[in-house]
Amino acid sequence: MKGKKAIELAFADKPCLPKEKIKHYLKLHWERMERFFADSSEVLSKTYPIEHEGKTHHLDGYWIFTHLLEHDIHHRSQIHQYLRILGIKPPKI
């Protein structure tokens, strides 16, 4: 949205990131959501062209908003679970 791509945490061709880098990316992802929450409500009613696998899809801001929120919550919860399994206290939101 707004000409910016999402920050990807997973890099298939690289080793696992160190703990501090993972915490940094968790913080960046949540800051992205906070910026979206703080934006004007008109971003929800606009339609945005999204390119995926060679096709252009036109999605409304509400769909993008709910998708980003669900996606971030889902993966943040997964990461928190793995950190706790490793005995690491996850950062607070």
Secondary structure, 3 states (H helix, E strand, C coil): CCCCCCCCCCCCCCCCCCHHHHHHHHHHHHHHHHHHHHCCCHHHHCEEEEEECCEEEEEEHHHHHHHHHHHHHHHHHHHHHHHHHCCCCCCCC
